[in-house]
Amino acid sequence: MEAAADQAVSSMSQAKEAVAQGAARAQEMATDTMHAAREQMDVARQRAGEYLEQGRERASELGHTIEKSVRDRPLMTLLAAAGVGCLLGILLTRRD
């Protein structure tokens, strides 16, 4: 009977150790996953910043191009703006 009790205690001890090892491994995996996710977030944040800067540069270039076009052809720009205004006025006042 004592042998069975000793074997049960030994089995319980082994089971406790296996559970503890499993929990430690799960904790380690969760930590690794968290670090990997943070690294990916940092990479995504850096890329977003780069895209934002590229967008700002392109918008600035477009603004300079438009400004140069207006300065080079002021009458054409004025006529184009008037045409767009008339077209919008017609479209917005039409009632079916």
N, C-alpha and C positions, 0 to 999 in steps of 0.2 A: 504494500500500500504506500509505503514511504517512497518507493521508487517512482510510482505513478505521480505522486505529489511533486517530487523533485523534477520530474519530466514536465509536468504542467507549469511549474514555476519557470523552468528553463525556456519552455515554449513562449510563455508570456513575456519573458525578458527579451527573447529574440524578436518577438512581434513588436514590442515597444521600440527596440532599436531600429527595426525596419521602418516603422512609422516615423520615427525621428529623422532617419536618413532621408526618407521620402519628402518629409516636410522641409528639410534643409535644402534638398535639391530643387524643390518647387520654389522656395524663396530665392535661390540662386538664379533660377531660370526667369523669375519675375523681375529680378534686378537687372539681369542682362537684357531682357526685353525692354525695360524702361530706358536703359541707357541707349539702346539702339533706336528707340522711338525719339528720344531727345536729339540724337545726332541727325536723324532724318528731318526733324523739325527745324534744326539749325540750318541744314542745307536748303530746305524749302524757303526759310526766311531770307537767306542770303540770295537765292535766285530771285525771289520776289522783289527784293531791293534792287537787284541789277535790272530787272525788267522795268521797274518803276523809273529808274534813272534813264534807261534807254527811251522810254516813253516821253519823259520830260525833254530829253535832247531832241527827239523827233518833233515834238510840239513846238519847241523853240525854233527849230529849223523851218518848219512850216510857217510860223509867224513871220520870220524874216523874209521868206519867199513871198508871202502875201504882201507884206509891207513894200518890198522892192517892186512887185508888180503894180501896186497902187501908185507908187511914186513914178514909175516909168510910164504908166498909161492912166492918168487920173480920169479922163473923159470916158474911156472904155469902162472903167470900174464904176463910175457914177451911173452910166447907162445900164450896166449889168445889174446893179443894185436896184435901180428903178424898175427894171423888167421883172426881177424877182419879187419886188414889192407889189407890182400890179398883178402878177400871177397869183400870189398869195391872197391878195384882196379879192380877186375874182373867185378863187376856190373857197374862201371862207364865207363869202356873202351869197354864194349859190344856194338856193333852196329848192329841193325837188318836190 
